Amino acid sequence: MACGVVMLFATLGLTAAVPEAEPGPDPRLGYVLTYKQQANCNSSNPPSCANNSTLNYCLDDNEYPLNEIKAYIHADPIFAKKYADRRFQSANDLVENIAKPQEQNFNYAFYKGRSTGQSPYDVTHWAGPEGYICPSEVLYSMPKRIQNQEGKWHVILNEVFLNTQTVRLETCLHPEAACRALAPCYGSACSQKYTYHRLLSWDPCIPQKGIFVDIYRLPSGCSCHVPAK
């Protein structure tokens, strides 16, 4: 009898010694995690999609961990409370007095910032079709990876199931160049503006952190600045 009691306690002790599994997506959800965290994973290292780029974001990513993001969405009991987006955005609802077709057709191929002719303000500065006074590229995009203010690159939850996070990016085509159609005496210059965006993210170097919200600085406008005299 005593021997049986000893064996029982020994068995209980062994059971208690088994470590608990790390929290994470349940494999029974149907999404198998294929992402293998590297031993020396460092979120400060740029991803391959950022190679040969000076931008702090990637609009495309051939290594986007789609299955992993799906699994963590399913594992997050409050995901529906975190997520919000207007999937289809355009000038129709974000720019007053300009319709989507107008903004899409803005073409600044004629303008080079400052003319290469004898005068820095020849016909290439004054002429041209309609558009913004500071030539810019406007994209209604769904970025896949972005670098945050601490220099960490995170995966952005985008185009997973029907979940998107649309961002309007407006980038100066000729930063610091003269504003088009403005007289030289003003000494004007185009200035890049930025906005902080809160986006649902995932860190491939800390996958057990799950889906979280982080803040990212992205180009939001190109404005004409006239210095004080």
C-alpha positions in Angstrom: 0.0 0.0 0.0 2.8 2.4 1.0 4.6 1.6 -2.2 1.5 2.5 -4.2 1.2 5.9 -2.4 4.8 6.6 -3.2 4.3 5.7 -6.8 1.2 8.0 -7.0 3.1 11.0 -5.6 6.0 10.3 -8.0 3.6 10.3 -10.9 2.0 13.6 -9.8 5.4 15.1 -9.4 6.4 14.2 -12.9 3.1 15.6 -14.3 3.6 18.9 -12.5 7.1 19.2 -13.9 5.9 19.3 -17.5 6.3 22.9 -18.7 3.2 24.7 -20.0 3.0 25.3 -23.7 3.7 28.8 -24.9 0.6 30.8 -25.7 -0.2 31.1 -29.4 -2.6 30.1 -32.1 -4.3 26.7 -31.7 -3.2 24.4 -34.6 -6.8 23.0 -34.6 -7.9 26.2 -36.2 -6.7 24.9 -39.6 -3.8 27.3 -40.1 -0.5 25.6 -39.7 2.3 28.0 -38.6 5.1 27.6 -41.1 7.1 30.6 -39.9 10.4 29.6 -38.3 11.8 32.3 -36.0 15.6 32.7 -36.6 17.9 32.3 -33.7 19.2 35.8 -34.0 16.1 37.5 -35.3 16.3 41.3 -35.1 13.4 43.5 -36.0 15.9 46.4 -36.6 17.2 44.6 -39.7 15.4 45.7 -42.8 13.3 42.9 -44.5 14.1 41.8 -48.0 11.3 43.9 -49.4 13.2 47.0 -48.3 16.4 46.1 -50.1 17.6 48.9 -52.5 15.0 51.3 -51.1 15.2 54.4 -49.0 11.6 54.2 -47.9 10.5 53.1 -44.4 7.7 50.9 -45.7 7.0 48.1 -48.2 3.9 48.1 -50.3 4.7 44.6 -51.6 6.3 41.7 -49.7 7.1 38.3 -51.3 7.8 36.9 -47.8 4.5 38.1 -46.2 3.6 35.6 -43.5 0.0 35.2 -44.5 -0.8 31.9 -42.7 0.8 33.1 -39.5 -1.3 36.3 -39.5 -4.5 34.3 -40.2 -3.7 32.0 -37.2 -3.1 34.9 -34.8 -6.3 36.6 -35.9 -8.2 33.4 -35.0 -6.4 33.2 -31.7 -7.2 36.8 -30.7 -10.5 36.9 -28.8 -10.7 40.7 -29.1 -9.5 41.1 -32.7 -12.9 42.5 -33.8 -12.6 45.3 -31.3 -9.1 46.2 -32.5 -9.8 46.2 -36.2 -11.4 49.0 -38.2 -10.9 50.3 -41.8 -12.7 51.9 -44.7 -11.6 49.4 -47.4 -12.1 51.7 -50.5 -10.7 55.2 -50.1 -10.2 57.8 -52.7 -10.2 61.6 -53.3 -14.0 61.3 -53.4 -14.1 61.2 -49.6 -10.7 62.5 -48.5 -10.0 65.5 -50.7 -12.5 68.3 -51.0 -13.6 69.6 -54.4 -11.5 67.0 -56.3 -13.0 63.7 -57.6 -11.2 60.4 -57.8 -10.7 60.5 -61.6 -9.2 64.0 -61.4 -6.6 63.0 -58.8 -5.7 59.8 -60.6 -5.1 61.8 -63.8 -2.8 64.4 -62.3 0.4 64.3 -64.4 3.5 66.2 -63.5 5.8 64.7 -66.2 6.2 68.3 -67.6 7.7 69.6 -64.3 11.2 68.9 -63.2 11.3 71.1 -60.1 13.5 73.7 -61.7 14.0 74.1 -65.4 17.2 72.9 -67.0 17.1 75.9 -69.4 18.7 79.3 -69.2 16.2 80.4 -66.6 15.2 78.4 -63.5 11.6 79.4 -64.2 10.9 78.9 -67.9 7.8 77.4 -69.5 8.2 74.1 -67.7 7.6 75.9 -64.4 4.5 77.9 -65.5 2.7 75.5 -67.9 1.0 72.2 -67.4 -2.4 70.7 -66.7 -4.4 70.8 -63.5 -2.9 69.5 -60.3 -1.5 70.4 -57.0 0.8 73.4 -56.7 3.5 71.1 -55.3 3.8 68.0 -57.6 3.2 64.8 -55.6 2.5 61.1 -56.0 -0.7 60.0 -54.3 -1.3 56.3 -53.4 -4.2 54.8 -51.6 -2.2 51.8 -50.4 -2.2 48.8 -48.1 1.4 48.6 -46.8 2.8 45.2 -45.9 5.7 46.2 -43.6 6.6 49.5 -42.0 9.5 50.7 -39.8 8.3 52.3 -36.5 9.8 55.2 -34.7 12.1 53.0 -32.7 13.6 51.6 -36.0 11.8 48.2 -35.7 10.3 46.7 -38.8 6.9 45.1 -38.3 4.5 43.2 -40.5 1.3 45.1 -41.1 -2.0 43.2 -41.1 -3.3 43.8 -44.6 -5.3 41.9 -47.2 -5.8 39.0 -44.8 -9.2 37.5 -45.3 -11.2 40.7 -45.9 -9.2 42.7 -43.4 -7.3 45.7 -44.8 -5.7 48.9 -43.4 -5.7 51.5 -46.1 -3.4 54.5 -45.9 -3.3 57.6 -48.1 0.3 58.3 -49.0 1.2 61.6 -50.6 4.9 62.0 -51.4 6.6 65.1 -52.9 8.0 64.4 -56.4 10.4 67.3 -56.1 11.0 68.1 -52.4 12.6 71.4 -51.7 12.0 72.5 -55.3 10.1 75.6 -56.2 6.3 75.5 -56.1 4.9 75.4 -59.6 3.3 78.5 -61.0 4.5 80.7 -58.2 6.7 83.7 -59.0 10.5 83.3 -58.3 10.5 86.4 -56.0 8.7 84.4 -53.3 11.5 81.9 -52.9 9.0 79.1 -52.3 9.8 75.5 -51.8 7.8 72.2 -51.6 7.8 70.7 -48.1 7.0 67.1 -47.3 4.4 66.5 -44.5 4.0 63.4 -42.4 1.2 61.9 -40.3 1.3 59.2 -37.5 -0.9 56.2 -38.2 -2.0 53.6 -35.7 -2.0 50.2 -37.4 -2.5 46.6 -36.4 0.9 44.9 -36.5 2.8 41.6 -35.9 6.5 41.2 -35.0 8.1 38.1 -36.6 10.8 38.2 -34.0 8.3 38.1 -31.1 5.5 36.1 -32.6 4.0 35.2 -29.2 3.2 38.9 -28.7 0.3 38.3 -31.1 -1.4 41.2 -33.0 -0.8 44.6 -31.5 -1.2 48.3 -32.4 1.9 50.4 -33.2 2.4 53.9 -34.5 4.1 54.7 -37.8 5.2 57.9 -39.5 4.2 58.1 -43.1 4.1 60.8 -45.8 0.7 62.5 -45.9 1.1 65.7 -48.0 3.3 68.0 -50.0 2.7 71.7 -49.3 4.1 74.9 -50.6 6.1 76.9 -48.1 6.9 80.5 -48.5 9.7 81.7 -46.1 9.5 84.9 -44.0 11.2 87.9 -45.5 
